[in-house]
Amino acid sequence: MPQDLTRDLHDLLERGRDRQLRLAVTGLSRAGKTAFLTSLVDQLRHAGLEARLDLLSAAREQRLLGAQRVSQQDLGVPRFPYDQAMQSLAGEPPEWPSPTRGISELRLKIRFRRAHANWWRGNTAELTLDLFDYPGEWLLDLPLLEHDFIGWSRSQCEDNGPQRQALFADWQNAVSELAPDSEVDEAQLAELAERYAEGLRGAREAGFSDLQPGRFLLPGDLSGAPVLQFFPLPGLAQWSAEALAALPEESLYATLKRRFSYYQQHIVRPFYRDHFRRFDRQIVLIDVLGALNAGPERFEDLSRALSRLMQSFDYGQRSLLSRLFTPRIDRLAIAATKADHVTPEQHTRLVALLEALLEEPLKDLHYANVPVKALSLASVRATEVREVTQQGRSMPALRGTDLAGESVLTFPGEVPNRLPDAEFWARQGFDFTGFRPLPKEPGPLPHIRMDAALDWLIGDKLT
Amino acid sequence: MPQDLTRDLHDLLERGRDRQLRLAVTGLSRAGKTAFLTSLVDQLRHAGLEARLDLLSAAREQRLLGAQRVSQQDLGVPRFPYDQAMQSLAGEPPEWPSPTRGISELRLKIRFRRAHANWWRGNTAELTLDLFDYPGEWLLDLPLLEHDFIGWSRSQCEDNGPQRQALFADWQNAVSELAPDSEVDEAQLAELAERYAEGLRGAREAGFSDLQPGRFLLPGDLSGAPVLQFFPLPGLAQWSAEALAALPEESLYATLKRRFSYYQQHIVRPFYRDHFRRFDRQIVLIDVLGALNAGPERFEDLSRALSRLMQSFDYGQRSLLSRLFTPRIDRLAIAATKADHVTPEQHTRLVALLEALLEEPLKDLHYANVPVKALSLASVRATEVREVTQQGRSMPALRGTDLAGESVLTFPGEVPNRLPDAEFWARQGFDFTGFRPLPKEPGPLPHIRMDAALDWLIGDKLT
């Protein structure tokens, strides 16, 4: 349609003129993407008035005039439910926004005064910021694109710890009786796939992160379709590639392989192509404290999931040409979310732990010469810091309301500043309290370092 | 993908050899599509054994060997939930299968002995029957494809009776303040569209049938997308087409028009193209008794909806070539469902009423020389007929369990055998009891005239 073309061309020009930015807000499920996006919109909407954004230079210099939501590009993608999220946060009792069950989109127009106006361009300018929200469950399907069925089966069946394996025992027992060349009917396949999906759901419940295929956890309109009825096949290593390739079309192996590639081609690739390829900036949100709570096996699982995930994005410095035609992420933030769940003097340790967790991907980014900033933040601050005197010694504590609704005063203790070793896990478990949001007050949402994140991610475009 | 191509070619050949048939089971919501499909599969699975299918000649002649569900074509479409439907029917208490919330697909392979075997073809043969289920709500979007936004607005805003209008009063009040050239923001549009959707939901609750756009009632993954945020605009007749065309892109009219055509192009047309174009046979299921229960305005609404709907299908005799490349519906059944809700001697009157209700489309079909059979049926019989003697006179009555769980014996009374006139409605209301399914017994589901419907729809392919 010509109208679409005009619009695309317009967008292309705006990208060229640096007036448009696509920000990837990346995070696994429960990392806090929805809260981050809600807070981001809320802070920018209040910018220039009451927002506390001192670490964002355009705001500090009082050049930020405000932000508005404008019509998004793709009419077929749901709009990010900002209003519903704000309603949850303003409820009595206040609640965290409900988790995302599908993709949603949001376009913000940010107006600002230029730092250096001159005769050939006006004093005020606009930046269009495109934001996306989507279920974290779907994100882990991106690494799946790099595998064929044999490789994927191997990656899913090996290197799993005992706790994770136990969750898949039911499926494992059923599948171990089946050789790749056995014939299976539709109903049997559906049942086995359902057992695999049950394993994935159990693993998510238990705090594991590295869960594929993602749509098994949130099928949406695909519920019940054969494309969601496959699973990795253990024991393929005992077969040669030729022997497997020669198996008839109705064999278990060939059927699963066909469904796996249908899943790649028709489900994951369009999602990646339409939503994940063209990003300029990225923030990776990680619930480090939640992973510490969940114990060593899950902590390692998270580290592996993140390494795999970050290989799915294109990083690199961009030139004018690449900015137009092969956009790459040229600046990145990694953030430990829920920093308000520990006392402020722990924040540097939290960041150190985050960097240790992402050691592998950070090496690659350093090699690609992409600037990365690691920080800790709270999108919506849920606690207040109190000084408490105990045995004559003053120490910081947190006051808030826990998820059960009890008002609590806690000393969350110390965050390790490097990857905990076995001895550490054995000596000390973690049990950070979960908090509900503070009662909503007028004005912008309270936060920790949202302004620092914004300054890093978009600050240079607001000059 | 070459594999897909091979499969498509194979299907094409099978169609040419008359070994494959696509059957459209068409019906608005609550017409009984899911029950019909469930019963159809169940009867054919029991064929050759206990099924009572005397009106299906292949069964009567004991040539029907049975049917099996086989792998469907499109991996991305959910499988028809036959097992769940059977579970509902076999529950304690038995329940009707839950209404369909998305599209689903089913492929049956029917084995039969030929009526006349000869040397160049074997004795037994197979027919592949492709069946589809989908929400009746989506079906009424097909007529919407023929309109532009102006024509659609007119068709939706005019000719509505007072009861229907009352359900849209809230939306009507809000929209009447807006001129086509006014500017509206996203949030306002979303709210107005939500009011319109509320009107549609209320109208469905109240028994109306002619409801567009269908996705407003069952949005699925599109929930919250701008493409589902439009509505017809009343009062466009006061504007010339040129004046409307000249309105700026941000005007109410232009925005709604854009979303309407996005809805046509990206939602309805792919659905039509992928699922509704290539049918060989069709059965239109109509809950005539339910419409009588609902009163004159809704009865007329149903008649209008069905006329519009049937214009969306291609009817006509088929040659070998047309069978391959432009499939058309060459034989059609129209069926009044839930015939078990009246006593057997009323069935001819029910069929006469059905034919009166579909008078307009039937004329067109007659003109196109497409054979049509009208019948009444019960996919899953829910009552038993009893002879009751009252004041010395024997008369038929129905025994069953009503939806509240009470065992009842009723005399449903007389069905009118032509379209009821105003006087008729004033004199006599209808109140047919709804029944829950009979407790499930071993063997095939009890039915009324499923065999007659099958004989008409596929009998000639089983020779």
Boltz contact constraints between the chains, C-beta under 6 A:
constraints:
  - contact:
      token1: [A, 75]
      token2: [B, 226]
      max_distance: 6.0
  - contact:
      token1: [A, 75]
      token2: [B, 227]
      max_distance: 6.0
  - contact:
      token1: [A, 75]
      token2: [B, 262]
      max_distance: 6.0
  - contact:
      token1: [A, 76]
      token2: [B, 225]
      max_distance: 6.0
  - contact:
      token1: [A, 76]
      token2: [B, 227]
      max_distance: 6.0
  - contact:
      token1: [A, 76]
      token2: [B, 266]
      max_distance: 6.0
  - contact:
      token1: [A, 77]
      token2: [B, 225]
      max_distance: 6.0
  - contact:
      token1: [A, 78]
      token2: [B, 224]
      max_distance: 6.0
  - contact:
      token1: [A, 78]
      token2: [B, 225]
      max_distance: 6.0
  - contact:
      token1: [A, 79]
      token2: [B, 224]
      max_distance: 6.0
  - contact:
      token1: [A, 102]
      token2: [B, 221]
      max_distance: 6.0
  - contact:
      token1: [A, 220]
      token2: [B, 221]
      max_distance: 6.0
  - contact:
      token1: [A, 221]
      token2: [B, 102]
      max_distance: 6.0
  - contact:
      token1: [A, 221]
      token2: [B, 220]
      max_distance: 6.0
  - contact:
      token1: [A, 221]
      token2: [B, 221]
      max_distance: 6.0
  - contact:
      token1: [A, 224]
      token2: [B, 78]
      max_distance: 6.0
  - contact:
      token1: [A, 224]
      token2: [B, 79]
      max_distance: 6.0
  - contact:
      token1: [A, 225]
      token2: [B, 76]
      max_distance: 6.0
  - contact:
      token1: [A, 225]
      token2: [B, 77]
      max_distance: 6.0
  - contact:
      token1: [A, 225]
      token2: [B, 78]
      max_distance: 6.0
  - contact:
      token1: [A, 226]
      token2: [B, 75]
      max_distance: 6.0
  - contact:
      token1: [A, 227]
      token2: [B, 75]
      max_distance: 6.0
  - contact:
      token1: [A, 227]
      token2: [B, 76]
      max_distance: 6.0
  - contact:
      token1: [A, 262]
      token2: [B, 75]
      max_distance: 6.0
  - contact:
      token1: [A, 266]
      token2: [B, 76]
      max_distance: 6.0
